[in-house]
Amino acid sequence: MPNVTPEMVALGAIWYIVFLFSTTCHEAAHALAAKWGGDPTAYHGGQVTLNPLPHILREPVGMVIVPLVSLVYYQARWLIGWASAPYDPNWAERYPRRAAWMALAGPAANFTLMLIAAAAIRVGMLLGYFQAPESITYSRITEASATSAEASFAATFLSLMFFLNLLLGTFNLVPVPPLDGHAGITLLMGERQATRFLGMMRDRGLQFAGLMIAWYGFGYVFGPLFTAALNLLYPGMNYG
């Protein structure tokens, strides 16, 4: 059992707030896009909302239990969790284009939050509240830079908002089932091919294999992307 400190508790609380807000926005975007596309399944399930409670009630293990356990295990330096929104697979096969846009709406919400966090960090730097960190690693991502104790909460919150939404948006775009990217790539296919492809991807074995591929291969993609994003966020620092 790790030695729990007030700093660890505060950092863990910020991690969890950012995770809860980001995943709620992700799933609400899926649900809203599906409703606009003619599938009211998630809407009737209460998922077209930024209130996290309906999303928690749907996935209590992925949104509460596993994230909190992982925060304790990793001493508030990392978090694992998940969420989901229901949809009608028959609707998706009937309207693959609409299903593709529904799938892409979740990552789009994450990238929007990432850009908002990046803009807020840049404004904070211009105003002198934040400064670029000397170095950043995954395990020290929250050291993004307050010039005073009063600004430390905002710096930590925005840094995690930037990092976590970049990670969530990118990971979900990996084009393997059951991640959002596998449905998004059907925009590059003909209608008939897309319908056949989505039907095949419902196989549980393929979904498990897809998750394994994404889990073990994602780091090779995300590492360089994360570095590039940091160099854009903090120009002149040359993180490597």
C-alpha positions, 0 to 999 in steps of 0.5 A: 500500500503506497504512503498516502499524502495530502498531495497525492490525494489532491493530485488524484482528485484532479486526475479523476475530475479530468477523467470524469469530465473528458469521458462524459464529453466523449460519450455524450458526443457519441450519443448526440451524433447518434441521435442526430443520425436517427438512432435514439438508443443512447438518448433514451438511455440518458447519455445525451448529457454532460451530467456524469451520473447516467454514464457512471450508472452504465459503466460503474466499474470503468468510470469509478472502481477501476479509475480509483483503484488505479490512482491508488496503485500508481500513486496518482501518477496514472489512471485507467478507466473506460466508458461507453454509450449504447447504439443500435448495431442494426442502425449502424449497418443500415447507415454506415456513414452515419455510424462513422460520424457517430464514432468520430464524434467522441474523439472530436470531443476529446480533441476539442477539450485538448485545444481548449486546454492548450489555449488556456495554457498559452494564455496563462503563459502570456499573463505570466501565471504559467511557465514551460516546464524543463522536462515532461514525462508521462509519469510527471505530466502534471509538472506543467508549470505554475509560477506560484502556489495559487496557479498550481491547481489551474496548471495541473488541471489544464496539463492533465486536460491537455494530456488525457484528451490527446491520449483518449482522442488518439487511442480511440482513433486506432482503426481496430475494433471495438475502438471508434477508429474502426467505424470511422474508416468506413467513410473511405469505403463504399456503402456495401463494403462498409456494411459488410465490414461493420458486420464482421467487426462485431465478432468478439474474437476480433474485438479482443484481438483489436484491443490487444493490438491497440494496447501494445502498439499504441505507445509507438504512435503516441510517444512521438505524437505527444512530443510533437504536441508538447513542442507546439504547445511550448515553442522553443523548449525542444522536448525530445 
